[in-house]
Amino acid sequence: MKRLAVGPITTPEYIEWWGKKINNNISGPSQGDSQSTRKHPQVVPSESEIIKHDFKRKNSGLENKIEQMKEETMNLRLDIDVQKLETKKLRKWKNKAE
């Protein structure tokens, strides 16, 4: 039986890819695809913008709670009015019965 000793085989495509390799297996842009991988500067909000956004979010939540409490208060007032009317009717009925 014949044996053939072969070393690592590298194709020209692999050599080209290896030459373009950047930062831990991230390939660089090819000539035809350079527009899609163009770097865009990332906007980092300032501390005051972060605080402002957080304030608006909390404020919105509190406004919603205030509206809910106003509705609940109105419903409770209506319930009180109904109770007063029922009490009045019962007193009138009781007075008529006596």
Secondary structure as the mmCIF struct_conf table of DSSP 4:
data_model
#
loop_
_struct_conf.conf_type_id
_struct_conf.id
_struct_conf.beg_label_comp_id
_struct_conf.beg_label_asym_id
_struct_conf.beg_label_seq_id
_struct_conf.end_label_comp_id
_struct_conf.end_label_asym_id
_struct_conf.end_label_seq_id
HELX_RH_AL_P HELX_RH_AL_P1 PRO A 12 LYS A 20
STRN STRN1 LYS A 21 ILE A 22
TURN_TY1_P TURN_TY1_P1 ASN A 23 ASN A 25
STRN STRN2 ILE A 26 SER A 27
HELX_LH_PP_P HELX_LH_PP_P1 GLY A 28 SER A 30
HELX_RH_3T_P HELX_RH_3T_P1 GLN A 31 ASP A 33
TURN_TY1_P TURN_TY1_P2 SER A 34 THR A 37
HELX_LH_PP_P HELX_LH_PP_P2 PRO A 41 VAL A 43
HELX_RH_AL_P HELX_RH_AL_P2 GLU A 47 ALA A 97
#
